[in-house]
Protein backbone atom coordinates (compact mmCIF):
# COMPACT_ATOMS: atom_id res chain seq x y z
CA UNK A 1 0.00 0.00 0.00
CA UNK A 2 1.09 3.53 -0.73
CA UNK A 3 -0.02 6.34 1.54
CA UNK A 4 -0.01 9.70 -0.25
CA UNK A 5 0.63 12.90 1.62
CA UNK A 6 -0.91 16.24 0.76
CA UNK A 7 1.98 17.57 -1.32
CA UNK A 8 2.03 14.43 -3.45
CA UNK A 9 -1.72 14.42 -4.00
CA UNK A 10 -1.82 18.08 -5.01
CA UNK A 11 0.96 17.59 -7.57
CA UNK A 12 -0.46 14.27 -8.80
CA UNK A 13 -3.55 16.15 -9.98
CA UNK A 14 -1.37 18.16 -12.39
CA UNK A 15 -0.95 16.31 -15.67
CA UNK A 16 2.56 15.22 -16.66
CA UNK A 17 4.21 15.92 -13.29
CA UNK A 18 6.45 13.26 -11.79
CA UNK A 19 3.76 12.64 -9.18
CA UNK A 20 1.07 12.18 -11.87
CA UNK A 21 3.28 9.71 -13.73
CA UNK A 22 4.17 7.80 -10.57
CA UNK A 23 0.55 7.59 -9.47
CA UNK A 24 -0.52 6.33 -12.90
CA UNK A 25 2.15 3.61 -12.75
CA UNK A 26 1.01 2.47 -9.31
CA UNK A 27 -2.63 2.42 -10.38
CA UNK A 28 -1.76 0.45 -13.53
CA UNK A 29 -0.01 -2.15 -11.33
CA UNK A 30 -3.00 -2.32 -9.00
CA UNK A 31 -1.11 -0.84 -6.06
CA UNK A 32 -3.54 0.18 -3.27
CA UNK A 33 -3.49 3.97 -2.76
CA UNK A 34 -4.65 5.59 0.47
CA UNK A 35 -4.34 8.80 2.46
CA UNK A 36 -4.39 9.35 6.18
CA UNK A 37 -7.39 11.26 7.46
CA UNK A 38 -4.90 13.89 8.64
CA UNK A 39 -3.48 14.33 5.13
CA UNK A 40 -6.95 14.23 3.62
CA UNK A 41 -8.10 17.05 5.91
CA UNK A 42 -5.04 19.08 4.93
CA UNK A 43 -5.84 18.45 1.25
CA UNK A 44 -9.47 19.52 1.71
CA UNK A 45 -8.31 22.90 3.01
CA UNK A 46 -7.67 23.66 -0.66
CA UNK A 47 -8.03 25.63 -2.63
CA UNK A 48 -9.51 23.01 -4.94
CA UNK A 49 -12.37 22.97 -7.37
CA UNK A 50 -15.13 20.34 -7.40
CA UNK A 51 -13.54 18.43 -10.31
CA UNK A 52 -10.22 18.15 -8.42
CA UNK A 53 -12.07 16.96 -5.33
CA UNK A 54 -13.98 14.31 -7.30
CA UNK A 55 -10.82 13.04 -8.99
CA UNK A 56 -8.87 12.90 -5.73
CA UNK A 57 -11.76 11.20 -3.91
CA UNK A 58 -11.91 8.55 -6.64
CA UNK A 59 -8.16 7.92 -6.66
CA UNK A 60 -7.84 7.94 -2.88
CA UNK A 61 -11.04 6.19 -1.88
CA UNK A 62 -9.35 4.63 1.17
CA UNK A 63 -8.68 7.05 4.00
CA UNK A 64 -6.87 5.64 7.00
CA UNK A 65 -8.11 6.88 10.40
CA UNK A 66 -5.71 8.50 12.85
CA UNK A 67 -5.75 6.36 15.98
CA UNK A 68 -4.61 6.83 19.57
CA UNK A 69 -1.53 4.73 18.83
CA UNK A 70 -0.75 7.04 15.90
CA UNK A 71 -0.97 10.02 18.24
CA UNK A 72 1.55 8.42 20.61
CA UNK A 73 3.89 7.57 17.72
CA UNK A 74 3.53 11.05 16.20
CA UNK A 75 4.44 12.65 19.52
CA UNK A 76 7.48 10.38 19.79
CA UNK A 77 8.55 11.19 16.23
CA UNK A 78 8.06 14.91 16.85
CA UNK A 79 10.11 14.82 20.06
CA UNK A 80 12.81 12.46 18.78
CA UNK A 81 13.37 14.46 15.58
CA UNK A 82 13.99 17.74 17.31
CA UNK A 83 10.55 19.27 17.93
CA UNK A 84 10.85 21.19 14.66
CA UNK A 85 8.25 23.87 14.14
CA UNK A 86 5.65 22.98 11.54
CA UNK A 87 6.41 19.24 11.49
CA UNK A 88 3.71 17.82 13.74
CA UNK A 89 1.30 17.11 10.87
CA UNK A 90 4.10 15.38 8.95
CA UNK A 91 4.80 13.27 12.04
CA UNK A 92 1.10 12.39 12.26
CA UNK A 93 1.02 11.28 8.61
CA UNK A 94 4.29 9.36 9.04
CA UNK A 95 2.99 7.60 12.15
CA UNK A 96 -0.06 6.40 10.23
CA UNK A 97 2.12 5.08 7.40
CA UNK A 98 4.41 3.26 9.85
CA UNK A 99 1.46 1.66 11.65
CA UNK A 100 -0.12 0.24 8.49
CA UNK A 101 3.21 -0.72 6.89
CA UNK A 102 2.70 1.57 3.89
CA UNK A 103 5.27 3.44 1.86
CA UNK A 104 4.75 7.19 1.98
CA UNK A 105 4.55 9.10 -1.29
CA UNK A 106 5.53 12.73 -0.82
CA UNK A 107 6.62 15.55 -3.07
CA UNK A 108 8.75 16.81 -0.17
CA UNK A 109 10.98 13.90 0.90
CA UNK A 110 13.28 16.21 2.85
CA UNK A 111 10.35 16.90 5.21
CA UNK A 112 10.37 13.22 6.20
CA UNK A 113 14.10 12.47 6.10
CA UNK A 114 14.52 12.64 9.89
CA UNK A 115 11.62 10.22 10.37
CA UNK A 116 13.07 7.46 8.15
CA UNK A 117 15.23 5.95 10.94
CA UNK A 118 12.03 5.27 12.89
CA UNK A 119 10.61 2.92 10.27
CA UNK A 120 9.18 5.22 7.61
CA UNK A 121 9.69 4.02 4.05
CA UNK A 122 9.39 6.62 1.30
CA UNK A 123 7.85 5.51 -1.99
CA UNK A 124 10.01 5.98 -5.06
CA UNK A 125 8.40 7.39 -8.17
N, C-alpha and C positions, 0 to 999 in steps of 0.2 A: 504494500500500500504506500502511496505517496500522499503526504499531507502538504497542501499548498499554503503558503503564508500570503498575507495581503499583497505584498509587493509583487510576488510572482503572479498572482491572479490578475491584478490590474494590468500588468504587462502582457500576460497571456491573451488578453482580450484585444490586443493590438496586432493586426495581421502582419505576418512576416518577421516578428521579433523572435529572438532566441527562445523566449518563454512560450510563445505560440507554437513554434516548431517542436519544442520539447514536449509540450502537452499533447500535441497531435500524435507524436510518436508513441507516447505512453498509452493514449486512448486506442490507437491502432493495435497495440499489443495486448489490449484488455487489462491494463494495469488499473487497479482500483484507485480512484482519486477522491480525496476527502479534504475537508478544512476543519480546523478546530472552531468551536463556537466563538472563541475569543477572536480568532482571525476573521471569521465571518462577520462578526459585529463591527470590527474595524473596517472591513470592506464596505459594509452597508452605510457607513458614515459618508461615503461618496466623496465627491459628486459622481453620480452615475445615472444614466438614463434608463428607462424601462427595458429597452432592448438589451442593454448590457446586463441588467439584473437578471432577465430571463435566461440569457445565455449562460451566465455564471451559475445560476441555480440549477440549470440542466447539467452542466459539466460537473459541478460539485454538489451532487444530490445528497451525499453523505456528510453530515456535519457531526463531529465528534464532541460530545459534552465535556466540559471542564469539571473535573471531579475534585473532591476534597484532597485525594492523594496527589492530584496535579498541583493543587495550591501549595501543598507542603514541598513538593519537588521544585516548583517555580521559586518559592522563597529561598530554598537551598541554593538553587542555581544563581539567583540574584545576589545572595550574600557571598557565595564562593567565587563569583566572577568579578567581585569588586564593587558591588552596589552602584553600578554605573547609571547615571541619570538617563531616563528614557528607555531603559532596557527591560522593565518589568513585563511588559506585554510580550516581548520576544521570549522571555524566560517562560511565560505561561504557555505560549505556543510550542516552544521546545519541550516543555514538560509533557504536554499532551502527546507529541510525536514519540518521545522516549517510552511513555507508558504503553502505547499501542504497537510499538516496534515498527513505526513507519519512517521512511526517509522523508526529510523535509526539503521541499522545493522552495527556494527563495531567490529573489533577484538581488538580494543584499547578503551574500554569504559572509562578509566581514562582520555583520551584526551578530552572527551566530558562532563565530570562530572560537570564542572563549568557552562556549558551551559544549563543543565537540568532545573534550576529554571526559565529559560526564555521560557519554553514551548517545549523543545526538549524531545521526548520520545525515549528511546533506546529499540530496539527490543531484546527480550529474545530468546536465541536459545540454 
